[in-house]
Amino acid sequence: MLQWVGVTNSNVDDLKTINSIVLPIQYSSTHPMYKHIVSSGPQFSYLVYHPLEGVIAGMGCRLEPAKEPLYVDKIYHRQTARIYIITLAVLSMYRQQKIGTQLLQRLIETCNIINANNSVEYIIQDIYLHVQCSNHPAISFYQKLGFQIEKNIPQYYKKFSTAEEQNAHILVLPMKLTSE
Ligand SMILES: CC(C)(COP(=O)(O)OP(=O)(O)OC[C@H]1O[C@@H](n2cnc3c(N)ncnc32)[C@H](O)[C@@H]1OP(=O)(O)O)[C@@H](O)C(=O)NCCC(=O)NCCS
C-alpha cells in the first residue's frame, strides 16, 4: 500500500532524489526552490512511498502572493494567493496508474478547504505551472485535470536545443473562490 506524506525539512531529500531521477531539468540539491517548498508547508507538497521501493513520486509547490489579484475579498479581507507547481515527478514504471492525478487531486482538495475557510488569511486564486511545449504527456495530463494554456513563453528553458523544448506554456487551473 502506498504512503502519502507532506514534504518537510526531514524528507525534502527524497523530493530532491525523485526530481534528479525523473525531471529533464536538473536542479541542484541546494536550489532555493527546496526552501520555498518546505516553507510553503506540507499541505501543498507531497511524496509517495512504496513499501519496498521507497520514494516513487513527488510534487513540490510554492505558495505565493498574487501580483495581479483577480479577486479582492471585501468582507474578510483575505489576501489573494496562488500555488505554483515547481516540480511533479512520477518514476517511469509507476506512470499511468493515476499517481500524478492523485497528487494533483490532493492539492486541489487542500486549496478548496482553505478557500472555504474564511479564518485562513489568504484565498487561493489558482494553481499554475510552466511546462515545456515538447512535453506532450504532461500537457495532456494537466489538461485532463482541467488546466488550460494561458500563454506561451518563447525560450523559457534556454538550455535545450530545439524551439519546442525551449518554449514553455503556462498552464492554469482557476480555483473556486467560495467566500465570494
Ligand atoms: C506527467 C506525469 C506526472 C503524469 O503522471 P502519471 O501518474 O503517469 O499520470 P496519471 O496516471 O494520473 O494520468 C492521468 C491522465 O493524464 C494523461 N496522461 C498521462 N500520461 C500520459 C502519456 N504518457 N501520454 C498521454 N497522456 C498521458 C492521460 O489522459 C491520463 O489519463 P488515462 O490514464 O485515463 O488515459 C508523469 O508522466 C511524469 O512524471 N512525467 C515526467 C516528469 C514530468 O514531465 N513532469 C511534469 C513537468 S511540468
PDBQT file of the ligand as one rigid body, heavy atoms in Angstrom, charges set to zero:
ROOT
HETATM    1  C1  LIG A 201       3.259  13.912 -16.151  1.00  0.00    +0.000 C 
HETATM    2  C2  LIG A 201       3.259  12.821 -15.083  1.00  0.00    +0.000 C 
HETATM    3  C3  LIG A 201       3.471  13.450 -13.709  1.00  0.00    +0.000 C 
HETATM    4  C4  LIG A 201       1.885  12.116 -15.111  1.00  0.00    +0.000 C 
HETATM    5  O1  LIG A 201       1.803  11.226 -14.006  1.00  0.00    +0.000 OA
HETATM    6  P1  LIG A 201       1.003   9.834 -14.085  1.00  0.00    +0.000 P 
HETATM    7  O2  LIG A 201       0.879   9.297 -12.703  1.00  0.00    +0.000 OA
HETATM    8  O3  LIG A 201       1.640   8.951 -15.093  1.00  0.00    +0.000 OA
HETATM    9  O4  LIG A 201      -0.396  10.328 -14.667  1.00  0.00    +0.000 OA
HETATM   10  P2  LIG A 201      -1.841   9.651 -14.484  1.00  0.00    +0.000 P 
HETATM   11  O5  LIG A 201      -1.729   8.162 -14.471  1.00  0.00    +0.000 OA
HETATM   12  O6  LIG A 201      -2.503  10.251 -13.295  1.00  0.00    +0.000 OA
HETATM   13  O7  LIG A 201      -2.552  10.120 -15.853  1.00  0.00    +0.000 OA
HETATM   14  C5  LIG A 201      -3.776  10.811 -15.886  1.00  0.00    +0.000 C 
HETATM   15  C6  LIG A 201      -4.095  11.202 -17.303  1.00  0.00    +0.000 C 
HETATM   16  O8  LIG A 201      -3.059  12.026 -17.850  1.00  0.00    +0.000 OA
HETATM   17  C7  LIG A 201      -2.869  11.727 -19.259  1.00  0.00    +0.000 C 
HETATM   18  N1  LIG A 201      -1.551  11.119 -19.449  1.00  0.00    +0.000 N 
HETATM   19  C8  LIG A 201      -0.698  10.649 -18.500  1.00  0.00    +0.000 A 
HETATM   20  N2  LIG A 201       0.419  10.182 -19.081  1.00  0.00    +0.000 NA
HETATM   21  C9  LIG A 201       0.269  10.329 -20.424  1.00  0.00    +0.000 A 
HETATM   22  C10 LIG A 201       1.076   9.997 -21.563  1.00  0.00    +0.000 A 
HETATM   23  N3  LIG A 201       2.287   9.440 -21.429  1.00  0.00    +0.000 N 
HETATM   24  N4  LIG A 201       0.598  10.295 -22.779  1.00  0.00    +0.000 NA
HETATM   25  C11 LIG A 201      -0.609  10.883 -22.940  1.00  0.00    +0.000 A 
HETATM   26  N5  LIG A 201      -1.431  11.197 -21.905  1.00  0.00    +0.000 NA
HETATM   27  C12 LIG A 201      -0.989  10.922 -20.662  1.00  0.00    +0.000 A 
HETATM   28  C13 LIG A 201      -3.937  10.704 -19.612  1.00  0.00    +0.000 C 
HETATM   29  O9  LIG A 201      -5.093  11.420 -20.031  1.00  0.00    +0.000 OA
HETATM   30  C14 LIG A 201      -4.208  10.039 -18.273  1.00  0.00    +0.000 C 
HETATM   31  O10 LIG A 201      -5.496   9.507 -18.168  1.00  0.00    +0.000 OA
HETATM   32  P3  LIG A 201      -5.773   7.973 -18.663  1.00  0.00    +0.000 P 
HETATM   33  O11 LIG A 201      -4.809   7.119 -17.883  1.00  0.00    +0.000 OA
HETATM   34  O12 LIG A 201      -7.195   7.762 -18.272  1.00  0.00    +0.000 OA
HETATM   35  O13 LIG A 201      -5.518   7.958 -20.133  1.00  0.00    +0.000 OA
HETATM   36  C15 LIG A 201       4.359  11.729 -15.353  1.00  0.00    +0.000 C 
HETATM   37  O14 LIG A 201       4.231  11.314 -16.700  1.00  0.00    +0.000 OA
HETATM   38  C16 LIG A 201       5.788  12.209 -15.145  1.00  0.00    +0.000 C 
HETATM   39  O15 LIG A 201       6.309  12.153 -14.024  1.00  0.00    +0.000 OA
HETATM   40  N6  LIG A 201       6.451  12.645 -16.229  1.00  0.00    +0.000 N 
HETATM   41  C17 LIG A 201       7.863  13.061 -16.191  1.00  0.00    +0.000 C 
HETATM   42  C18 LIG A 201       8.073  14.356 -15.419  1.00  0.00    +0.000 C 
HETATM   43  C19 LIG A 201       7.221  15.478 -15.970  1.00  0.00    +0.000 C 
HETATM   44  O16 LIG A 201       7.096  15.666 -17.177  1.00  0.00    +0.000 OA
HETATM   45  N7  LIG A 201       6.636  16.242 -15.024  1.00  0.00    +0.000 N 
HETATM   46  C20 LIG A 201       5.783  17.374 -15.345  1.00  0.00    +0.000 C 
HETATM   47  C21 LIG A 201       6.633  18.564 -15.588  1.00  0.00    +0.000 C 
HETATM   48  S1  LIG A 201       5.654  20.022 -15.606  1.00  0.00    +0.000 SA
ENDROOT
TORSDOF 0
